[in-house]
């Protein structure tokens, strides 16, 4: 399952999403959720190490922050993730 989260870090929705992410799911941070990368949250770092975390590059650019290139995806890659990890759930 693909989990797409748009809510800010440490919100109830963000925490629920992380708690429901199973061992094969993939997480994509979009909109204000991209700020979560700046917190060095161990849960996100673990997902990154497992290649199960992506951050939408357009939202990173729009907010003027820097994110590890390894996790950046564009819209086309996000669509491919939604095909690969069906179904997709937006939080």
C-alpha positions as CSV (number, residue, x, y, z in Angstrom):
1,X,0.0,0.0,0.0
2,X,1.2,3.5,-0.8
3,X,0.6,6.1,1.9
4,X,0.7,9.7,0.8
5,X,0.8,12.1,3.7
6,X,0.3,15.9,3.3
7,X,-0.2,16.9,6.9
8,X,2.5,18.6,9.0
9,X,5.0,16.6,11.1
10,X,3.8,15.6,14.5
11,X,0.1,16.1,13.6
12,X,-2.4,13.4,14.7
13,X,-2.9,12.4,11.0
14,X,0.9,12.1,10.4
15,X,1.3,9.9,13.5
16,X,-1.7,7.7,12.5
17,X,-0.2,7.3,9.0
18,X,3.1,6.1,10.4
19,X,1.4,3.8,12.9
20,X,-0.6,2.1,10.1
21,X,2.3,1.8,7.6
22,X,2.9,-2.0,7.3
23,X,6.2,-3.7,6.5
24,X,5.7,-3.5,2.7
25,X,4.2,-0.1,2.4
26,X,5.8,3.0,1.0
27,X,5.4,6.5,2.3
28,X,5.4,9.7,0.2
29,X,5.6,13.1,1.9
30,X,3.9,15.9,0.0
31,X,2.8,19.4,0.7
32,X,3.6,20.5,4.3
33,X,4.6,16.9,5.3
34,X,7.9,17.5,3.5
35,X,9.1,19.4,6.5
36,X,9.1,16.1,8.4
37,X,12.4,15.3,6.7
38,X,14.1,18.2,8.5
39,X,13.4,16.5,11.9
40,X,15.6,13.5,11.4
41,X,12.8,11.3,12.8
42,X,14.2,7.7,13.3
43,X,11.1,6.2,11.8
44,X,11.6,8.2,8.6
45,X,15.3,7.4,8.5
46,X,14.5,3.7,8.8
47,X,12.1,3.9,5.9
48,X,14.7,5.8,3.9
49,X,17.2,3.0,4.6
50,X,14.7,0.4,3.4
51,X,13.9,2.5,0.2
52,X,10.3,2.9,1.4
53,X,10.3,6.7,1.7
54,X,9.9,9.3,-1.0
55,X,9.5,13.1,-0.9
56,X,7.9,15.1,-3.7
57,X,10.5,17.3,-5.2
58,X,8.1,20.0,-6.3
59,X,6.9,20.6,-2.7
60,X,10.5,20.6,-1.4
61,X,11.4,23.3,-4.0
62,X,8.3,25.3,-3.3
63,X,9.3,25.4,0.4
64,X,13.0,26.2,-0.2
65,X,14.3,23.2,1.8
66,X,16.9,20.6,1.0
67,X,16.2,16.9,1.1
68,X,18.5,14.0,0.3
69,X,18.4,13.3,-3.4
70,X,18.0,9.6,-2.7
71,X,14.4,10.2,-1.5
72,X,13.3,12.9,-4.0
73,X,10.6,11.9,-6.6
74,X,8.9,13.9,-9.3
75,X,5.2,13.6,-10.2
76,X,5.8,10.9,-12.7
77,X,7.7,8.8,-10.2
78,X,4.9,9.3,-7.7
79,X,2.4,8.0,-10.2
80,X,4.6,5.0,-10.8
81,X,4.7,4.4,-7.0
82,X,0.9,4.4,-6.9
83,X,0.8,1.7,-9.6
84,X,3.5,-0.4,-7.9
85,X,2.0,0.0,-4.3
86,X,-1.7,-0.3,-5.0
87,X,-3.9,0.8,-3.4
88,X,-2.9,4.3,-2.4
89,X,-4.1,6.1,0.7
90,X,-3.9,9.8,1.1
91,X,-3.7,11.2,4.6
